[in-house]
Amino acid sequence: MKRRFPNVGVPIIFLLCGLFLASCSVMSKDIRMDAEKDISFEFLKQNTDQYEGKTVILGGYILEIRNFREETRLLVLQAPLAIRDQPRDRDLSKGRFMVVLGGFLDPAVYEKGRKITIAGEVLGHESVRIDGHMYDMPLLRAREVYLWQVPRESIGCCYYDDPFYPWPDSYLRYRPYPLFHW
């Protein structure tokens, strides 16, 4: 007589996947614990005064960088965050926000169009003139910043820095570097 056990494997797999995905963030655990959860950017933009002094995690695309004597200001086009707090498509943006960082940031590294995720303390709002219109946006003081890598350039199925490029046609011919890497 066979004994049948209840199938507990499926719920355990879903639980483990959920825990794994919940812990995958580029922000530190302390920042994630301090940050306000379930707050939309639109709500933050309309109720900035209500969140002054609280930490939020936002992301988007760098629009402008301004270095001053004591600080740097980043103007960021907000984008919703996906897995690992990576900004999604810029077409989903609900506005802009300004970030204040201490010290100097190199404009060649923090260049226009790069993806960035920022955990920062809400300082209030700032009004900026954009194309003749006054625009109110949230102002944050950065606590933690993550600049996303620029994706590698692909040529079909491979990348230029792929150690086995070009393959399979000319795997042993025309290799600009040794066959094996140690």
N, C-alpha and C positions, 0 to 999 in steps of 0.2 A: 504494500500500500504506500503510495507516494504522499508525502506531506507537502502541502502548498503553503508557501509563506506569502504574506502580502507584499506587493511590489512597492517597496519603499525607496528603491533606487532613483526613480524619476523625480520625486520631490526633493531628495537630497541633492541631486545634480542641479536642479533649478535654484535651490538655496545657495549652493556653492558658487554658481555663476553670478547670482545676484550680489553676493558678498564680494566676489572678485571685481565686478564692474563698479560697485559702490566705492571700492577702495582705490580705484584707478583714477588718480587726479594728479595734475602737475603741482598743485598747491600742497603745502605741508599739512600734516594732520592737525596741528595746533590752529592754523589759519582756518581750516575747514570747520573745526569745532566752534571757533569764534564767529564765523560768518553767518549773516542772516540767511535763512533758507526760504525757499519758495517766494521770492520777491521778484516780480518782473521788472524789467528796465523801465517800462512805461510808468508803472506805479512809483518807482523810485524817482523818476524824472518829475512827476507831478507832486510828490510828497517828500521832497528832499529834506526839508526841515525836520520831519518826523524821524529821519534816520541819521541825523548828525551824531557823530561819535561812534557809530556802529560800523562794523566791517562787512563789506560786500565783495563778491567775486564777479568781475565783469571781463568780457573779452571783446576783441574786435580787430580792426585794421588801423595801423598808424596812418594818420593823415598829415600830421605836422609835428616837428620837434623844435622846441625853443630852449636853448641853453642860456641861463643867466649866471650871474656871479656865484650865487649860493645854491641854486636849484635848477632843475630842468622841468619843463612842462611838455607833456605829450597830449596832443589832441587825437582822440581815438574815435573811429566810427564803430559804434556798438554792433555786435553780431551775437545771436543766441549761441550758447555754449552746448557742445555735443559731448561725447564720451571723452574722458580725461580733461574736461574743461577746455577743449579746443574750439575756437570760434568757427561757426559754420559759414555759410555763404553770406557775402555782404549785402545781397539783395534782400535779406530778411531783417535788415537793420531797422531799429526803431529810433535812432537818433545818434547823438554824439555825447562824449563825456571828456572831461579834462583830468589829467593825472599830474600831481606834483611829486617829484622825486628829488631827494637830496643829492648834490654833486653833479657831475658831468656825465652825459651819455653821448657816445660818439654817433653823430648823424649818419655816418657811413654804415654803421651796424644797425641802428634803429631807424632804418630808412622807410620812406613812404611805401605803404602797401604791405608791410610785414604783419603777420598775425602775432597778436600779443594777448596774454591773459594776465589780469592784474587783480590782486586782492588788496583792497585799500579801505581806509577809514574815510567815511563821508564827512567832508568839511562844510558842505553847503552847496550853493549853486553859483555859477559864474555866467555872466552875459557877455557874449562875443558878437561882433558884427561880422556876418557872413553874407557877402554879395549885397550889401546895403540893408540887410535885415538884422534886427537884434535877435539873438538865439540864446535861450537859457538852457544850461546843461549842468548836470551834477559835477561837482568838483571833489576829487578824491586825493588823499595823501597815501602814496603807495606803501604797503607793508611788505608785499612780495610780488615780484614780476617774473613772468616766464615768457621769453621771446621764442616763438616757434621757428624751427629750422625751415629754410627755403627748400622746397622739394627738389630732388635731383632731376636733371634733364634726362628724359627717356628718349631712346631712339628705337621705337618698335617694342621689342620684347626685353631689351637690356638697358643698362645704364652705362655711361661712358667710363665710370670708374669700376665697373664690374670686372673682377679678375679673370673671368672666362670670356670676356667680350673680345673679339667677335666669334661667335660659335653658331652652329656646328660646322658651317661650310668651310671656314678657314681656321679651324681650331689650332692647328699646328703651324699655319702659315701666317706671316705678317703680324706676329705678336710683337708689340713694342716693348715687352718686358719679359723676364724669364718665365718659363713654363710653370715652375713651382715657386711658391712664396713660403718662406720659413719664418 
